[in-house]
Amino acid sequence: MRKVFNTILLVALPASGKSEVRNFMANIEPERLEKEFHIGANLQLDDFPYVHMMRRIDNELKALGQERIYYHSDEDPFYDARDWGTLCHLLNEDYKDLLNQNRVEPVSAAEYLMERMDRASLAAGLPPRNSLIIPAIRKQVAAKLEKEARTMLNDKHAQYTDDLSDKTIIIECARGGPDGSEMPLTGAYGYQYSFAQLCPEILENAVILYIWVTPAESRRKNFDRANPDDPGSNLFHGVPLNVMMGDYGCDDMQYLIEHSEKENTITVKASGRTYNLPIGVFDNRVDTTSFLRQDKENWDPEKVDTVTKAIRTATDIMWENY
């Protein structure tokens, strides 16, 4: 019997504390992490780097006088909300590659990334937009992205391991819907849609750690943390206001909790099956995590204790239903 969670979906609105919690876990002694939180050595997957690279592709296209393919502008949401599904299918591929230690050595990491994005887009019901770019233009875009794409690929390979029995895969993402939306969210918005896009390999083994903040608090923390000089950073990237209101003006997690088929779970219907994923809620509506962006030696012990107790309460509930 496993002593730790196999897979945790670490989810919340932007700037709610997801990356800060990951940073906290990375600085906890392995024995304590396992004993107190039922979490093994972390292997981490995140869809934010793909969001960042989609914007990078659009910016390079614009610089070359071409039409954007993912976003109306740097300040706006996706052209098509089904790209939330594109991100899920990229995570599905990352998860399977991690399980199977699938290594690739493409001549161009950027062109390989663009091909992956197209496969994921097709799975989400969208056209393969990168392959529709004029070849000469696509090569120029890829050349601009190569360094970042190669780093992403190397970081992905670096996590591969022969033994997953004592590891916990952390999958981080944020989902929501337009401000003022009624529940349940429809179309490609919210967790109800995105969870259903995840592959059976994830859903069969996953629990959910949800960090709860209000949309207003999410916006406040988002603008407080934003560093325009580090747009690709997990801890310090900022989300534009139009995106905060259009994509993250609300979320559907409380609705899904209240309408689950089983207490302390989220019911997900996907691939012709029904999954009840155990969920723990870390109530961060009064901010307790921002200090975790600092170097560990500057962490306030009382604040560390508060966060420790809150996460442990959530993970204990997850474990009871695992």
BALOBA-1460 file (C-alpha; in Angstrom, 3 decimals):
// residues 322
<rec num="1" residu="m" x="0.000" y="0.000" z="0.000"/>
<rec num="2" residu="r" x="1.269" y="3.461" z="-0.920"/>
<rec num="3" residu="k" x="2.199" y="5.776" z="1.923"/>
<rec num="4" residu="v" x="1.824" y="8.916" z="-0.201"/>
<rec num="5" residu="f" x="-0.576" y="10.354" z="-2.755"/>
<rec num="6" residu="n" x="0.118" y="9.330" z="-6.325"/>
<rec num="7" residu="t" x="-1.113" y="12.533" z="-7.978"/>
<rec num="8" residu="i" x="-2.349" y="15.852" z="-6.581"/>
<rec num="9" residu="l" x="-4.234" y="18.366" z="-8.704"/>
<rec num="10" residu="l" x="-3.169" y="21.657" z="-7.087"/>
<rec num="11" residu="v" x="-5.798" y="24.133" z="-8.252"/>
<rec num="12" residu="a" x="-6.998" y="27.657" z="-7.492"/>
<rec num="13" residu="l" x="-7.590" y="31.045" z="-9.046"/>
<rec num="14" residu="p" x="-4.407" y="32.927" z="-10.069"/>
<rec num="15" residu="a" x="-2.193" y="34.201" z="-7.251"/>
<rec num="16" residu="s" x="-4.154" y="32.190" z="-4.677"/>
<rec num="17" residu="g" x="-1.017" y="30.523" z="-3.338"/>
<rec num="18" residu="k" x="-0.494" y="27.448" z="-5.534"/>
<rec num="19" residu="s" x="3.123" y="28.132" z="-6.417"/>
<rec num="20" residu="e" x="3.761" y="29.314" z="-2.871"/>
<rec num="21" residu="v" x="2.442" y="26.012" z="-1.502"/>
<rec num="22" residu="r" x="4.680" y="24.161" z="-3.957"/>
<rec num="23" residu="n" x="7.609" y="26.222" z="-2.703"/>
<rec num="24" residu="f" x="6.625" y="25.341" z="0.874"/>
<rec num="25" residu="m" x="6.565" y="21.621" z="0.047"/>
<rec num="26" residu="a" x="9.949" y="21.868" z="-1.647"/>
<rec num="27" residu="n" x="11.416" y="23.164" z="1.617"/>
<rec num="28" residu="i" x="9.956" y="20.530" z="3.960"/>
<rec num="29" residu="e" x="12.126" y="17.583" z="5.007"/>
<rec num="30" residu="p" x="11.104" y="14.485" z="2.968"/>
<rec num="31" residu="e" x="10.315" y="12.367" z="6.039"/>
<rec num="32" residu="r" x="8.094" y="15.068" z="7.499"/>
<rec num="33" residu="l" x="6.396" y="15.730" z="4.161"/>
<rec num="34" residu="e" x="5.451" y="12.052" z="3.938"/>
<rec num="35" residu="k" x="4.425" y="11.619" z="7.581"/>
<rec num="36" residu="e" x="2.449" y="14.833" z="8.067"/>
<rec num="37" residu="f" x="1.048" y="15.484" z="4.585"/>
<rec num="38" residu="h" x="1.060" y="12.064" z="2.842"/>
<rec num="39" residu="i" x="3.141" y="13.610" z="0.067"/>
<rec num="40" residu="g" x="6.255" y="12.062" z="-1.423"/>
<rec num="41" residu="a" x="9.134" y="13.729" z="-3.226"/>
<rec num="42" residu="n" x="7.487" y="16.086" z="-5.704"/>
<rec num="43" residu="l" x="7.446" y="15.666" z="-9.456"/>
<rec num="44" residu="q" x="5.818" y="18.803" z="-10.801"/>
<rec num="45" residu="l" x="3.723" y="19.520" z="-13.883"/>
<rec num="46" residu="d" x="2.252" y="22.936" z="-14.634"/>
<rec num="47" residu="d" x="0.370" y="24.360" z="-17.601"/>
<rec num="48" residu="f" x="1.488" y="27.976" z="-17.030"/>
<rec num="49" residu="p" x="4.675" y="27.570" z="-19.133"/>
<rec num="50" residu="y" x="2.449" y="26.637" z="-22.078"/>
<rec num="51" residu="v" x="0.267" y="29.709" z="-21.529"/>
<rec num="52" residu="h" x="3.448" y="31.804" z="-21.511"/>
<rec num="53" residu="m" x="4.768" y="30.182" z="-24.694"/>
<rec num="54" residu="m" x="1.442" y="30.667" z="-26.500"/>
<rec num="55" residu="r" x="1.752" y="34.381" z="-25.786"/>
<rec num="56" residu="r" x="5.383" y="34.299" z="-26.928"/>
<rec num="57" residu="i" x="4.329" y="32.711" z="-30.233"/>
<rec num="58" residu="d" x="1.686" y="35.399" z="-30.742"/>
<rec num="59" residu="n" x="4.143" y="38.191" z="-29.969"/>
<rec num="60" residu="e" x="6.715" y="36.859" z="-32.420"/>
<rec num="61" residu="l" x="4.035" y="36.477" z="-35.103"/>
<rec num="62" residu="k" x="2.916" y="40.053" z="-34.536"/>
<rec num="63" residu="a" x="6.526" y="41.276" z="-34.772"/>
<rec num="64" residu="l" x="6.713" y="39.610" z="-38.191"/>
<rec num="65" residu="g" x="3.499" y="41.259" z="-39.363"/>
<rec num="66" residu="q" x="1.387" y="38.116" z="-38.982"/>
<rec num="67" residu="e" x="-1.945" y="37.477" z="-37.279"/>
<rec num="68" residu="r" x="-1.987" y="36.184" z="-33.718"/>
<rec num="69" residu="i" x="-3.290" y="32.622" z="-33.343"/>
<rec num="70" residu="y" x="-4.090" y="32.251" z="-29.635"/>
<rec num="71" residu="y" x="-5.021" y="35.642" z="-28.145"/>
<rec num="72" residu="h" x="-6.652" y="38.885" z="-29.287"/>
<rec num="73" residu="s" x="-3.809" y="40.810" z="-27.638"/>
<rec num="74" residu="d" x="-1.340" y="40.601" z="-24.748"/>
<rec num="75" residu="e" x="-4.105" y="41.857" z="-22.465"/>
<rec num="76" residu="d" x="-6.935" y="39.551" z="-23.562"/>
<rec num="77" residu="p" x="-8.131" y="35.960" z="-23.032"/>
<rec num="78" residu="f" x="-7.911" y="33.159" z="-25.592"/>
<rec num="79" residu="y" x="-9.667" y="33.631" z="-28.926"/>
<rec num="80" residu="d" x="-11.362" y="30.294" z="-28.224"/>
<rec num="81" residu="a" x="-11.990" y="29.039" z="-24.669"/>
<rec num="82" residu="r" x="-11.403" y="25.463" z="-25.845"/>
<rec num="83" residu="d" x="-7.704" y="26.224" z="-25.500"/>
<rec num="84" residu="w" x="-8.253" y="25.428" z="-21.802"/>
<rec num="85" residu="g" x="-8.668" y="21.920" z="-23.191"/>
<rec num="86" residu="t" x="-5.477" y="22.325" z="-25.227"/>
<rec num="87" residu="l" x="-3.633" y="22.940" z="-21.964"/>
<rec num="88" residu="c" x="-5.211" y="19.864" z="-20.371"/>
<rec num="89" residu="h" x="-4.108" y="17.650" z="-23.249"/>
<rec num="90" residu="l" x="-0.564" y="19.004" z="-22.988"/>
<rec num="91" residu="l" x="-0.626" y="18.025" z="-19.309"/>
<rec num="92" residu="n" x="-1.978" y="14.584" z="-20.259"/>
<rec num="93" residu="e" x="0.999" y="14.076" z="-22.567"/>
<rec num="94" residu="d" x="3.440" y="15.322" z="-19.931"/>
<rec num="95" residu="y" x="1.937" y="12.915" z="-17.390"/>
<rec num="96" residu="k" x="2.210" y="9.902" z="-19.707"/>
<rec num="97" residu="d" x="5.736" y="10.901" z="-20.734"/>
<rec num="98" residu="l" x="6.690" y="11.059" z="-17.061"/>
<rec num="99" residu="l" x="5.250" y="7.616" z="-16.349"/>
<rec num="100" residu="n" x="6.986" y="6.127" z="-19.400"/>
<rec num="101" residu="q" x="10.205" y="8.217" z="-19.257"/>
<rec num="102" residu="n" x="9.639" y="9.241" z="-22.841"/>
<rec num="103" residu="r" x="12.722" y="11.145" z="-23.993"/>
<rec num="104" residu="v" x="12.878" y="13.001" z="-27.287"/>
<rec num="105" residu="e" x="15.821" y="14.808" z="-28.824"/>
<rec num="106" residu="p" x="14.384" y="17.050" z="-31.536"/>
<rec num="107" residu="v" x="16.623" y="19.196" z="-33.710"/>
<rec num="108" residu="s" x="14.427" y="22.135" z="-32.740"/>
<rec num="109" residu="a" x="12.801" y="22.053" z="-29.294"/>
<rec num="110" residu="a" x="10.612" y="25.004" z="-30.288"/>
<rec num="111" residu="e" x="9.249" y="23.328" z="-33.417"/>
<rec num="112" residu="y" x="8.629" y="20.171" z="-31.378"/>
<rec num="113" residu="l" x="6.722" y="22.248" z="-28.798"/>
<rec num="114" residu="m" x="4.622" y="23.827" z="-31.548"/>
<rec num="115" residu="e" x="3.832" y="20.357" z="-32.911"/>
<rec num="116" residu="r" x="2.777" y="19.237" z="-29.420"/>
<rec num="117" residu="m" x="0.516" y="22.280" z="-29.100"/>
<rec num="118" residu="d" x="-1.125" y="21.364" z="-32.397"/>
<rec num="119" residu="r" x="-1.761" y="17.762" z="-31.290"/>
<rec num="120" residu="a" x="-3.304" y="19.031" z="-28.075"/>
<rec num="121" residu="s" x="-5.414" y="21.561" z="-29.984"/>
<rec num="122" residu="l" x="-6.791" y="18.824" z="-32.226"/>
<rec num="123" residu="a" x="-7.707" y="16.770" z="-29.145"/>
<rec num="124" residu="a" x="-9.604" y="19.818" z="-27.824"/>
<rec num="125" residu="g" x="-11.513" y="20.218" z="-31.102"/>
<rec num="126" residu="l" x="-9.441" y="23.102" z="-32.468"/>
<rec num="127" residu="p" x="-7.368" y="23.411" z="-35.663"/>
<rec num="128" residu="p" x="-3.584" y="22.793" z="-35.638"/>
<rec num="129" residu="r" x="-2.758" y="26.475" z="-35.872"/>
<rec num="130" residu="n" x="1.030" y="26.349" z="-35.740"/>
<rec num="131" residu="s" x="1.174" y="24.025" z="-38.734"/>
<rec num="132" residu="l" x="-0.915" y="26.547" z="-40.681"/>
<rec num="133" residu="i" x="1.696" y="29.296" z="-40.272"/>
<rec num="134" residu="i" x="3.738" y="29.962" z="-43.417"/>
<rec num="135" residu="p" x="6.746" y="27.592" z="-43.045"/>
<rec num="136" residu="a" x="9.380" y="30.327" z="-43.381"/>
<rec num="137" residu="i" x="7.588" y="32.414" z="-40.751"/>
<rec num="138" residu="r" x="7.192" y="29.418" z="-38.441"/>
<rec num="139" residu="k" x="10.943" y="28.774" z="-38.577"/>
<rec num="140" residu="q" x="11.650" y="32.385" z="-37.629"/>
<rec num="141" residu="v" x="9.254" y="32.171" z="-34.704"/>
<rec num="142" residu="a" x="10.782" y="28.878" z="-33.584"/>
<rec num="143" residu="a" x="14.276" y="30.369" z="-33.685"/>
<rec num="144" residu="k" x="13.162" y="33.114" z="-31.275"/>
<rec num="145" residu="l" x="11.620" y="30.554" z="-28.893"/>
<rec num="146" residu="e" x="14.342" y="27.916" z="-29.065"/>
<rec num="147" residu="k" x="16.216" y="28.770" z="-25.877"/>
<rec num="148" residu="e" x="13.080" y="28.772" z="-23.692"/>
<rec num="149" residu="a" x="11.642" y="25.689" z="-25.364"/>
<rec num="150" residu="r" x="14.909" y="23.760" z="-24.906"/>
<rec num="151" residu="t" x="14.971" y="24.658" z="-21.208"/>
<rec num="152" residu="m" x="11.365" y="23.451" z="-20.841"/>
<rec num="153" residu="l" x="12.206" y="20.145" z="-22.512"/>
<rec num="154" residu="n" x="15.375" y="19.621" z="-20.447"/>
<rec num="155" residu="d" x="13.486" y="20.379" z="-17.232"/>
<rec num="156" residu="k" x="10.827" y="17.870" z="-18.229"/>
<rec num="157" residu="h" x="13.382" y="15.122" z="-18.839"/>
<rec num="158" residu="a" x="15.222" y="15.932" z="-15.609"/>
<rec num="159" residu="q" x="12.239" y="14.754" z="-13.531"/>
<rec num="160" residu="y" x="12.137" y="11.249" z="-14.998"/>
<rec num="161" residu="t" x="12.757" y="8.468" z="-12.494"/>
<rec num="162" residu="d" x="12.767" y="4.668" z="-12.432"/>
<rec num="163" residu="d" x="10.826" y="4.523" z="-9.160"/>
<rec num="164" residu="l" x="7.543" y="6.385" z="-8.709"/>
<rec num="165" residu="s" x="6.396" y="4.371" z="-5.676"/>
<rec num="166" residu="d" x="7.468" y="7.032" z="-3.166"/>
<rec num="167" residu="k" x="6.837" y="10.063" z="-5.379"/>
<rec num="168" residu="t" x="3.858" y="12.414" z="-5.654"/>
<rec num="169" residu="i" x="3.111" y="14.079" z="-8.982"/>
<rec num="170" residu="i" x="1.829" y="17.634" z="-8.451"/>
<rec num="171" residu="i" x="-0.200" y="19.044" z="-11.357"/>
<rec num="172" residu="e" x="-0.799" y="22.770" z="-10.996"/>
<rec num="173" residu="c" x="-3.402" y="24.744" z="-12.917"/>
<rec num="174" residu="a" x="-5.947" y="27.556" z="-12.556"/>
<rec num="175" residu="r" x="-9.435" y="27.615" z="-14.041"/>
<rec num="176" residu="g" x="-12.468" y="29.860" z="-13.805"/>
<rec num="177" residu="g" x="-15.094" y="31.722" z="-15.784"/>
<rec num="178" residu="p" x="-16.284" y="35.237" z="-16.663"/>
<rec num="179" residu="d" x="-17.196" y="37.602" z="-13.853"/>
<rec num="180" residu="g" x="-20.892" y="37.361" z="-13.001"/>
<rec num="181" residu="s" x="-21.414" y="33.890" z="-14.514"/>
<rec num="182" residu="e" x="-24.187" y="31.667" z="-13.204"/>
<rec num="183" residu="m" x="-23.410" y="28.135" z="-12.060"/>
<rec num="184" residu="p" x="-22.754" y="25.644" z="-13.447"/>
<rec num="185" residu="l" x="-20.234" y="27.178" z="-15.801"/>
<rec num="186" residu="t" x="-20.841" y="26.195" z="-19.407"/>
<rec num="187" residu="g" x="-18.742" y="25.688" z="-22.510"/>
<rec num="188" residu="a" x="-15.024" y="25.263" z="-21.942"/>
<rec num="189" residu="y" x="-14.869" y="27.221" z="-18.694"/>
<rec num="190" residu="g" x="-14.200" y="26.002" z="-15.183"/>
<rec num="191" residu="y" x="-13.009" y="22.843" z="-13.506"/>
<rec num="192" residu="q" x="-16.011" y="20.814" z="-14.628"/>
<rec num="193" residu="y" x="-14.850" y="21.137" z="-18.239"/>
<rec num="194" residu="s" x="-11.102" y="20.844" z="-17.634"/>
<rec num="195" residu="f" x="-11.222" y="17.864" z="-15.274"/>
<rec num="196" residu="a" x="-13.223" y="16.004" z="-17.905"/>
<rec num="197" residu="q" x="-10.389" y="16.604" z="-20.398"/>
<rec num="198" residu="l" x="-7.855" y="14.815" z="-18.212"/>
<rec num="199" residu="c" x="-6.778" y="11.311" z="-19.192"/>
<rec num="200" residu="p" x="-7.851" y="8.199" z="-17.255"/>
<rec num="201" residu="e" x="-4.270" y="7.683" z="-16.052"/>
<rec num="202" residu="i" x="-4.559" y="10.948" z="-14.102"/>
<rec num="203" residu="l" x="-8.171" y="10.606" z="-12.957"/>
<rec num="204" residu="e" x="-7.674" y="7.073" z="-11.648"/>
<rec num="205" residu="n" x="-4.942" y="8.244" z="-9.265"/>
<rec num="206" residu="a" x="-5.674" y="11.888" z="-8.449"/>
<rec num="207" residu="v" x="-6.797" y="13.870" z="-5.439"/>
<rec num="208" residu="i" x="-7.491" y="17.608" z="-5.411"/>
<rec num="209" residu="l" x="-5.923" y="20.238" z="-3.169"/>
<rec num="210" residu="y" x="-7.950" y="23.405" z="-3.714"/>
<rec num="211" residu="i" x="-6.739" y="26.753" z="-2.417"/>
<rec num="212" residu="w" x="-9.790" y="28.909" z="-1.809"/>
<rec num="213" residu="v" x="-9.662" y="32.659" z="-2.315"/>
<rec num="214" residu="t" x="-12.263" y="35.125" z="-3.536"/>
<rec num="215" residu="p" x="-11.920" y="36.506" z="-7.078"/>
<rec num="216" residu="a" x="-11.317" y="39.963" z="-5.580"/>
<rec num="217" residu="e" x="-8.473" y="38.610" z="-3.409"/>
<rec num="218" residu="s" x="-7.078" y="36.747" z="-6.420"/>
<rec num="219" residu="r" x="-6.957" y="40.001" z="-8.367"/>
<rec num="220" residu="r" x="-5.334" y="41.886" z="-5.488"/>
<rec num="221" residu="k" x="-2.603" y="39.300" z="-5.003"/>
<rec num="222" residu="n" x="-2.093" y="38.980" z="-8.755"/>
<rec num="223" residu="f" x="-1.267" y="42.649" z="-9.145"/>
<rec num="224" residu="d" x="0.806" y="42.714" z="-5.960"/>
<rec num="225" residu="r" x="3.045" y="39.872" z="-7.110"/>
<rec num="226" residu="a" x="3.397" y="40.836" z="-10.784"/>
<rec num="227" residu="n" x="6.959" y="41.480" z="-11.952"/>
<rec num="228" residu="p" x="6.905" y="42.757" z="-15.564"/>
<rec num="229" residu="d" x="10.583" y="41.851" z="-15.895"/>
<rec num="230" residu="d" x="9.877" y="38.167" z="-15.151"/>
<rec num="231" residu="p" x="6.707" y="37.234" z="-17.109"/>
<rec num="232" residu="g" x="7.601" y="33.533" z="-17.290"/>
<rec num="233" residu="s" x="8.053" y="33.085" z="-13.534"/>
<rec num="234" residu="n" x="5.649" y="30.839" z="-11.620"/>
<rec num="235" residu="l" x="5.963" y="32.976" z="-8.481"/>
<rec num="236" residu="f" x="6.003" y="36.453" z="-10.033"/>
<rec num="237" residu="h" x="4.060" y="36.455" z="-13.315"/>
<rec num="238" residu="g" x="1.046" y="38.738" z="-13.630"/>
<rec num="239" residu="v" x="-2.284" y="38.040" z="-15.344"/>
<rec num="240" residu="p" x="-3.844" y="40.973" z="-17.303"/>
<rec num="241" residu="l" x="-7.028" y="42.503" z="-15.877"/>
<rec num="242" residu="n" x="-9.146" y="41.512" z="-18.904"/>
<rec num="243" residu="v" x="-8.090" y="37.896" z="-18.349"/>
<rec num="244" residu="m" x="-8.720" y="38.102" z="-14.613"/>
<rec num="245" residu="m" x="-12.269" y="39.301" z="-15.278"/>
<rec num="246" residu="g" x="-13.000" y="37.223" z="-18.387"/>
<rec num="247" residu="d" x="-11.416" y="33.898" z="-17.408"/>
<rec num="248" residu="y" x="-11.064" y="34.111" z="-13.624"/>
<rec num="249" residu="g" x="-13.932" y="36.366" z="-12.544"/>
<rec num="250" residu="c" x="-15.353" y="33.367" z="-10.681"/>
<rec num="251" residu="d" x="-14.738" y="29.650" z="-10.369"/>
<rec num="252" residu="d" x="-17.006" y="26.633" z="-10.025"/>
<rec num="253" residu="m" x="-15.264" y="24.639" z="-7.309"/>
<rec num="254" residu="q" x="-17.736" y="25.390" z="-4.520"/>
<rec num="255" residu="y" x="-20.574" y="24.477" z="-6.875"/>
<rec num="256" residu="l" x="-18.870" y="21.174" z="-7.739"/>
<rec num="257" residu="i" x="-18.271" y="20.396" z="-4.061"/>
<rec num="258" residu="e" x="-21.926" y="21.037" z="-3.238"/>
<rec num="259" residu="h" x="-23.163" y="18.921" z="-6.169"/>
<rec num="260" residu="s" x="-20.773" y="15.990" z="-5.869"/>
<rec num="261" residu="e" x="-22.144" y="12.451" z="-5.717"/>
<rec num="262" residu="k" x="-19.964" y="11.743" z="-2.677"/>
<rec num="263" residu="e" x="-18.972" y="13.928" z="0.259"/>
<rec num="264" residu="n" x="-15.432" y="15.368" z="0.233"/>
<rec num="265" residu="t" x="-14.994" y="14.521" z="-3.439"/>
<rec num="266" residu="i" x="-15.517" y="16.108" z="-6.847"/>
<rec num="267" residu="t" x="-17.492" y="13.990" z="-9.310"/>
<rec num="268" residu="v" x="-15.907" y="13.909" z="-12.778"/>
<rec num="269" residu="k" x="-17.526" y="12.206" z="-15.738"/>
<rec num="270" residu="a" x="-14.922" y="11.476" z="-18.404"/>
<rec num="271" residu="s" x="-14.033" y="8.790" z="-20.946"/>
<rec num="272" residu="g" x="-17.346" y="7.038" z="-20.309"/>
<rec num="273" residu="r" x="-16.619" y="6.642" z="-16.600"/>
<rec num="274" residu="t" x="-17.413" y="8.407" z="-13.327"/>
<rec num="275" residu="y" x="-14.589" y="9.373" z="-10.981"/>
<rec num="276" residu="n" x="-14.988" y="10.751" z="-7.465"/>
<rec num="277" residu="l" x="-11.773" y="12.622" z="-6.733"/>
<rec num="278" residu="p" x="-11.055" y="13.267" z="-3.019"/>
<rec num="279" residu="i" x="-10.717" y="16.976" z="-2.297"/>
<rec num="280" residu="g" x="-9.202" y="19.015" z="0.523"/>
<rec num="281" residu="v" x="-9.768" y="22.768" z="0.795"/>
<rec num="282" residu="f" x="-7.115" y="25.159" z="2.081"/>
<rec num="283" residu="d" x="-9.002" y="28.341" z="2.996"/>
<rec num="284" residu="n" x="-6.660" y="31.174" z="2.012"/>
<rec num="285" residu="r" x="-9.298" y="33.908" z="1.718"/>
<rec num="286" residu="v" x="-7.286" y="35.764" z="4.363"/>
<rec num="287" residu="d" x="-3.801" y="35.630" z="2.843"/>
<rec num="288" residu="t" x="-1.446" y="33.308" z="4.733"/>
<rec num="289" residu="t" x="0.963" y="32.328" z="1.945"/>
<rec num="290" residu="s" x="2.520" y="35.402" z="0.285"/>
<rec num="291" residu="f" x="5.495" y="35.312" z="2.662"/>
<rec num="292" residu="l" x="6.500" y="31.982" z="1.065"/>
<rec num="293" residu="r" x="7.789" y="33.888" z="-1.973"/>
<rec num="294" residu="q" x="10.700" y="35.030" z="0.195"/>
<rec num="295" residu="d" x="13.855" y="33.026" z="0.778"/>
<rec num="296" residu="k" x="13.302" y="30.310" z="3.382"/>
<rec num="297" residu="e" x="15.610" y="31.922" z="5.946"/>
<rec num="298" residu="n" x="13.242" y="34.904" z="6.035"/>
<rec num="299" residu="w" x="10.073" y="32.894" z="6.725"/>
<rec num="300" residu="d" x="8.219" y="33.864" z="9.914"/>
<rec num="301" residu="p" x="7.892" y="30.727" z="12.122"/>
<rec num="302" residu="e" x="4.376" y="31.655" z="13.272"/>
<rec num="303" residu="k" x="3.232" y="32.060" z="9.675"/>
<rec num="304" residu="v" x="4.868" y="28.743" z="8.772"/>
<rec num="305" residu="d" x="2.919" y="27.085" z="11.597"/>
<rec num="306" residu="t" x="-0.365" y="28.557" z="10.344"/>
<rec num="307" residu="v" x="0.228" y="27.311" z="6.799"/>
<rec num="308" residu="t" x="1.386" y="23.915" z="8.043"/>
<rec num="309" residu="k" x="-1.799" y="23.339" z="10.025"/>
<rec num="310" residu="a" x="-4.043" y="24.491" z="7.179"/>
<rec num="311" residu="i" x="-2.395" y="22.257" z="4.572"/>
<rec num="312" residu="r" x="-2.281" y="19.294" z="6.958"/>
<rec num="313" residu="t" x="-6.026" y="19.617" z="7.668"/>
<rec num="314" residu="a" x="-6.759" y="19.579" z="3.928"/>
<rec num="315" residu="t" x="-4.428" y="16.683" z="3.118"/>
<rec num="316" residu="d" x="-5.781" y="14.610" z="6.021"/>
<rec num="317" residu="i" x="-9.288" y="14.865" z="4.529"/>
<rec num="318" residu="m" x="-7.904" y="13.936" z="1.112"/>
<rec num="319" residu="w" x="-6.109" y="10.922" z="2.606"/>
<rec num="320" residu="e" x="-9.206" y="9.684" z="4.446"/>
<rec num="321" residu="n" x="-11.054" y="9.517" z="1.131"/>
<rec num="322" residu="y" x="-8.127" y="8.348" z="-1.014"/>
